[in-house]
Amino acid sequence: MDYGKALKVARAIAGFQQKDLARQAGLDPSHISLIESGRRKPSADAIEKIALALGIPPHLITLLA
């Protein structure tokens, strides 16, 4: 699964920059960057926080990945 690509697409559609998404999700901006670059796989908790910040269901991120 490619969570990085899915996150980039969802973030772009929502109009967020990495730092904005990180702030909304309560995560460190470097965490978002690592996920998008494929160097880190997000936990279920991180996916849920990111999805909530983007205003989409968490399963949609997994589906896109």
Backbone as numpy.savetxt, mean C-alpha at the origin, in Angstrom:
# Nx Ny Nz CAx CAy CAz Cx Cy Cz
3.04 -13.14 -5.82 2.21 -11.95 -5.82 3.09 -10.71 -5.82
2.67 -9.72 -6.56 3.43 -8.48 -6.66 2.67 -7.35 -5.95
2.86 -7.30 -4.64 2.18 -6.26 -3.86 2.68 -4.87 -4.22
3.95 -4.77 -4.59 4.51 -3.47 -4.94 3.79 -2.82 -6.10
3.58 -3.59 -7.14 2.89 -3.07 -8.32 1.44 -2.72 -7.98
0.79 -3.59 -7.23 -0.60 -3.34 -6.84 -0.72 -2.07 -6.02
0.21 -1.89 -5.10 0.18 -0.70 -4.24 0.44 0.57 -5.05
1.38 0.51 -5.98 1.66 1.68 -6.83 0.43 2.09 -7.62
-0.25 1.11 -8.19 -1.44 1.39 -9.00 -2.54 1.99 -8.13
-2.81 1.35 -7.01 -3.88 1.83 -6.12 -3.56 3.22 -5.58
-2.30 3.44 -5.24 -1.88 4.74 -4.72 -2.01 5.82 -5.79
-1.63 5.50 -7.00 -1.72 6.47 -8.10 -3.17 6.83 -8.39
-4.04 5.84 -8.39 -5.46 6.10 -8.63 -6.04 7.00 -7.54
-5.60 6.78 -6.30 -6.09 7.59 -5.18 -5.45 8.97 -5.15
-4.36 9.16 -5.90 -3.70 10.46 -5.95 -2.80 10.74 -4.76
-2.30 9.70 -4.12 -1.41 9.85 -2.97 0.05 9.74 -3.38
0.90 10.48 -2.70 2.33 10.24 -2.77 2.65 9.25 -1.66
3.83 8.63 -1.71 4.18 7.62 -0.71 4.09 8.18 0.71
4.61 9.39 0.92 4.60 9.95 2.27 3.18 10.25 2.75
2.30 10.65 1.84 0.91 10.91 2.21 0.20 9.63 2.61
0.41 8.57 1.83 -0.20 7.29 2.14 0.33 6.76 3.48
1.63 6.89 3.68 2.23 6.42 4.93 1.61 7.14 6.13
1.46 8.43 6.01 0.88 9.22 7.11 -0.56 8.78 7.38
-1.35 8.63 6.32 -2.75 8.21 6.46 -2.87 6.81 7.05
-1.94 5.93 6.68 -2.00 4.54 7.13 -1.31 4.32 8.47
-0.60 5.32 8.95 0.12 5.17 10.22 1.36 4.30 10.08
1.96 4.34 8.90 3.17 3.56 8.63 4.32 4.51 8.30
5.53 3.98 8.37 6.70 4.77 8.02 6.79 4.87 6.49
7.15 6.03 5.95 7.27 6.15 4.50 8.25 5.15 3.89
9.29 4.79 4.63 10.26 3.82 4.10 9.60 2.44 3.96
8.64 2.14 4.80 7.92 0.87 4.72 7.14 0.79 3.40
6.46 1.87 3.06 5.72 1.93 1.79 6.69 1.78 0.62
7.81 2.47 0.70 8.81 2.41 -0.36 9.36 0.99 -0.54
9.63 0.31 0.57 10.15 -1.05 0.50 9.13 -2.02 -0.11
7.87 -1.83 0.23 6.82 -2.68 -0.34 6.73 -2.45 -1.85
6.70 -1.17 -2.25 6.57 -0.85 -3.67 7.77 -1.31 -4.49
8.93 -1.32 -3.89 10.13 -1.75 -4.62 10.30 -3.27 -4.62
9.43 -3.97 -3.91 9.48 -5.42 -3.88 10.47 -5.99 -2.88
11.04 -5.14 -2.04 12.02 -5.62 -1.06 11.39 -6.04 0.25
10.08 -5.83 0.38 9.38 -6.23 1.60 7.96 -6.65 1.23
7.51 -7.74 1.83 6.14 -8.20 1.64 5.31 -7.65 2.80
4.18 -7.02 2.51 3.39 -6.42 3.58 2.69 -7.48 4.43
2.58 -7.18 5.71 1.82 -8.05 6.61 0.33 -7.82 6.36
-0.49 -8.71 6.88 -1.94 -8.55 6.75 -2.39 -7.25 7.41
-1.76 -6.90 8.53 -2.09 -5.67 9.23 -1.74 -4.45 8.38
-0.58 -4.48 7.74 -0.17 -3.36 6.88 -1.11 -3.22 5.69
-1.50 -4.34 5.10 -2.44 -4.30 3.96 -3.75 -3.67 4.40
-4.22 -4.04 5.58 -5.48 -3.48 6.07 -5.37 -1.97 6.30
-4.27 -1.52 6.89 -4.06 -0.08 7.13 -3.97 0.69 5.83
-3.24 0.13 4.88 -3.07 0.78 3.58 -4.41 0.86 2.84
-5.15 -0.23 2.85 -6.45 -0.25 2.18 -7.41 0.76 2.80
-7.41 0.84 4.12 -8.27 1.81 4.81 -7.89 3.23 4.41
-6.59 3.50 4.35 -6.12 4.84 3.97 -6.50 5.17 2.52
-6.50 4.16 1.66 -6.85 4.36 0.25 -8.36 4.34 0.01
-9.10 3.88 1.01 -10.56 3.82 0.86 -11.03 2.67 -0.01
-10.27 1.57 0.01 -10.65 0.39 -0.78 -10.67 -0.83 0.14
-11.38 -1.89 -0.26 -11.39 -3.10 0.54 -10.00 -3.77 0.52
-9.55 -4.31 1.65 -8.22 -4.95 1.71 -8.05 -6.07 0.68
-9.11 -6.81 0.41 -8.94 -7.91 -0.54 -8.65 -7.43 -1.95
-8.97 -6.17 -2.26 -8.70 -5.64 -3.59 -7.19 -5.52 -3.81
-6.45 -5.13 -2.80 -4.98 -5.06 -2.92 -4.42 -6.44 -3.20
-4.90 -7.43 -2.46 -4.44 -8.80 -2.67 -4.83 -9.28 -4.06
-6.02 -8.96 -4.49 -6.48 -9.35 -5.82 -5.62 -8.73 -6.91
-5.27 -7.46 -6.77 -4.42 -6.79 -7.74 -3.00 -7.36 -7.76
-2.56 -7.81 -6.57 -1.20 -8.36 -6.46 -1.13 -9.66 -7.19
